[in-house]
Amino acid sequence: MLRRQFAAALAATTGLGALGLTGCSTLGAPRAAIPPGGAQLLYWGGPILTMNDAQPQVEAVAVHAGRIVALGRRDEVARWQGAATQVVDLQGRTLIPGFVDPHSHLGGVGLQAIAANLLPPPDGPNTGIAQLQGTLRQYIATSSDAREMQMAFGFGYDDSQLAEHRHPTRDELDAVSTRVPIVAIHQSGHFAALNSKALERARITADTPDPQGGIIRRRPGSREPDGVLDENAYFGALQHLMPALSALGGATGHDLVGRLPAL
């Protein structure tokens, strides 16, 4: 609720989603009249980030009728407190502008940060499946994240930019390791190629039907998965793979050195 109110106030004040110095601030005297009963809302008690380079942080914000009417030092903004004012104590929490993003992938950004870089040039070295294999081998051999997760994630390959113009298969990922689960995620985030160990962990076999909204690609002339999962088949596989990571609990990469299976 608090975040939605702040977002609405920001948008109403500036129309651009950035915090403008409307009302009072530490940069000048108030330009708006304090309404009878005071402002509707006051926020203080924690860091308030404005995203305005001229005044990046303030102690308090006053909001009235959906607009930010004052911001600055707490003693300045306190003048807007009246009988009808609701005061929100942030209790040390940080208040930031609201960002309306109907298509966000924050979890994916976190996963990409700990994954091997499978991007093609100029953002990565991977021009073909042999390069993907080499990148994953190096990642497994050197990455503390791989050791901690007991799993190898790679992100960013693009079948259209690989020399083979296709996705890597489970057999090609098995050539990297048959003991370490490997998940190579497509640049779009809507496909992934898994090695045999990852398919096993994801409980995907020849008897597994395609889920609604997804496809388990098969070896030619067979029901046996070839390792490539489309859409909901991939997303469903992650639900089985991710609990394996949380099972590590508080262990650190240092604690798990030597526990990653040998290639």
Salt bridges, closest charged atoms under 4 A:
ASP75 OD1 - ARG73 NE 3.19
ASP158 OD1 - HIS186 NE2 3.85
ASP159 OD2 - HIS167 NE2 3.90
ASP159 OD1 - HIS186 NE2 2.75
ASP171 OD1 - ARG219 NH2 2.70
GLU172 OE2 - ARG166 NH2 2.65
GLU200 OE2 - LYS197 NZ 3.69
ASP210 OD1 - ARG218 NH2 3.03
GLU224 OE2 - ARG170 NH1 3.19
ASP230 OD1 - ARG217 NE 2.99
GLU231 OE1 - HIS190 ND1 2.82
